[in-house]
C-alpha cells in the first residue's frame, strides 16, 4: 500500500469516520491538544499507527489535526495539569446538534481510560495531515490483549 503521507479533509458528518479510523490508537501529549479561542480553532499533534500499511509492516508517524469553526472545548477526566501526560485515542465521533439542516454539533474524542474531549463546532471542518517521516513501530496495537488477565 501507499507510503505517501496521509491527507484527509472532513466537511460533513460522513467524513469523520475515515479520520477516526486513521487516528485509532494514536497517542498525544496533553500539551499537544490546543484550543485557540480567538482563532476558533482546535489543533492536536498525534503519533498515529499507520493502519493503511500492510500487516507486518507496522509504522508510526506524526500527524496534525486541525478543526475549524470551534465554539468551545470541554475536557472530561483528562490530566490538564500534567502537560507531559499521554492519552491514547480510541475514537472520534460526531454528535449532530439539531435537525438535518443544522450542520453544528460536537466532535467527541474518546480516550483509553475514560477521558474525553468534546469540541463543539458550527460545522464539520477538519484536516488531518501526516507531518513527519514514518518510523518502524515497536508493536502493533492489540486491544484483545489489553485488559486480559
C-alpha positions as CSV (number, residue, x, y, z in Angstrom):
1,X,0.0,0.0,0.0
2,X,0.9,3.6,-0.2
3,X,3.8,5.2,1.7
4,X,2.7,8.6,0.8
5,X,1.7,11.0,3.6
6,X,-1.9,10.8,4.6
7,X,-4.1,13.9,4.0
8,X,-7.8,13.8,4.9
9,X,-10.3,16.6,4.8
10,X,-13.6,16.4,6.7
11,X,-16.5,18.7,5.7
12,X,-19.6,16.7,6.9
13,X,-20.6,14.0,9.4
14,X,-19.7,11.2,6.9
15,X,-16.1,12.4,6.7
16,X,-15.5,11.9,10.5
17,X,-15.3,8.0,10.4
18,X,-12.3,7.8,8.0
19,X,-10.4,10.3,10.2
20,X,-11.3,8.3,13.3
21,X,-10.1,5.1,11.6
22,X,-6.8,6.8,10.7
23,X,-6.3,8.1,14.3
24,X,-7.4,4.9,16.1
25,X,-4.7,4.1,18.8
26,X,-2.9,7.4,18.2
27,X,-1.2,8.9,21.2
28,X,-0.7,12.5,22.1
29,X,0.7,14.6,24.9
30,X,-1.9,16.7,26.8
31,X,0.2,19.7,25.9
32,X,-0.3,18.9,22.2
33,X,-4.1,19.3,22.4
34,X,-4.7,23.1,22.0
35,X,-7.8,25.3,21.7
36,X,-7.2,28.7,20.3
37,X,-10.4,30.5,21.2
38,X,-9.7,33.7,19.3
39,X,-9.0,31.8,16.1
40,X,-11.9,29.4,16.8
41,X,-9.5,26.5,16.1
42,X,-8.5,23.3,17.9
43,X,-5.3,21.6,16.9
44,X,-3.7,18.4,18.0
45,X,-0.5,16.5,17.2
46,X,-0.7,12.8,17.4
47,X,1.7,9.9,16.9
48,X,-0.5,7.5,14.9
49,X,-0.2,3.9,13.9
50,X,-0.4,3.7,10.1
51,X,-3.3,1.3,9.7
52,X,-3.3,1.8,6.0
53,X,0.0,-0.1,5.7
54,X,0.0,-3.9,5.1
55,X,0.1,-6.1,8.2
56,X,3.6,-6.9,9.3
57,X,4.9,-3.5,8.1
58,X,3.9,-1.6,11.2
59,X,4.9,2.1,11.2
60,X,4.1,5.1,13.3
61,X,4.1,8.7,12.0
62,X,3.4,12.2,13.5
63,X,0.2,13.7,12.3
64,X,-1.5,17.0,12.8
65,X,-5.3,17.5,13.2
66,X,-6.9,20.9,12.8
67,X,-10.5,21.6,13.5
68,X,-12.1,25.0,12.5
69,X,-15.3,26.7,13.4
70,X,-14.9,25.7,17.0
71,X,-17.2,27.4,19.6
72,X,-16.0,25.6,22.8
73,X,-13.9,22.7,24.1
74,X,-14.7,20.7,27.2
75,X,-12.3,18.1,28.8
76,X,-13.5,15.2,30.9
77,X,-11.2,13.1,33.0
78,X,-8.0,14.4,31.3
79,X,-5.0,15.5,33.4
80,X,-4.8,19.1,32.1
81,X,-2.4,20.0,34.9
82,X,0.1,17.4,33.6
83,X,1.1,18.6,30.1
84,X,3.5,15.7,29.6
85,X,0.9,13.0,30.3
86,X,-0.1,10.9,27.3
87,X,-3.5,10.0,26.1
88,X,-4.4,7.2,23.6
89,X,-7.3,7.9,21.2
90,X,-9.9,5.2,20.8
91,X,-12.3,7.0,18.5
92,X,-13.5,10.3,17.1
93,X,-17.3,10.7,16.5
94,X,-19.7,13.4,15.6
95,X,-22.9,14.2,17.5
96,X,-25.2,16.4,15.5
97,X,-26.8,19.3,17.4
98,X,-30.1,19.7,15.6
99,X,-32.1,18.8,12.6
100,X,-31.0,17.8,9.1
101,X,-30.4,21.4,8.1
102,X,-28.2,22.2,11.1
103,X,-24.5,21.4,10.5
104,X,-23.5,22.1,14.0
105,X,-22.7,19.6,16.6
106,X,-19.9,18.1,18.8
107,X,-16.8,16.2,17.8
108,X,-16.1,13.7,20.6
109,X,-12.6,12.3,21.2
110,X,-12.8,9.2,23.3
111,X,-9.5,8.2,25.0
112,X,-8.5,5.0,26.7
113,X,-9.0,5.2,30.5
114,X,-12.3,7.0,30.2
115,X,-11.1,10.5,29.2
116,X,-12.9,12.6,26.6
117,X,-12.7,15.9,24.8
118,X,-15.9,17.5,23.4
119,X,-15.2,20.0,20.7
120,X,-18.4,22.0,19.8
121,X,-18.4,23.2,16.2
122,X,-20.6,25.2,13.9
123,X,-19.9,22.7,11.2
124,X,-17.5,19.8,10.5
125,X,-14.3,21.5,9.3
126,X,-11.3,19.3,9.9
127,X,-8.0,18.4,8.3
128,X,-5.7,15.5,9.2
129,X,-2.2,15.5,7.7
130,X,1.0,13.5,8.3
131,X,3.8,15.9,9.2
132,X,6.9,13.6,9.6
133,X,8.6,10.7,8.0
134,X,7.3,7.3,9.3
135,X,9.4,5.0,11.6
136,X,9.1,1.3,12.4
137,X,6.6,0.7,15.2
138,X,7.8,-1.4,18.1
139,X,4.4,-3.2,18.2
140,X,1.0,-3.3,16.6
141,X,-1.8,-2.1,18.8
142,X,-3.7,-5.1,20.2
143,X,-7.0,-4.4,22.0
144,X,-7.7,-8.1,22.6
145,X,-4.7,-8.5,24.9
146,X,-5.5,-5.2,26.8
147,X,-7.3,-5.9,29.9
148,X,-6.8,-9.7,29.7
149,X,-5.8,-11.3,33.0
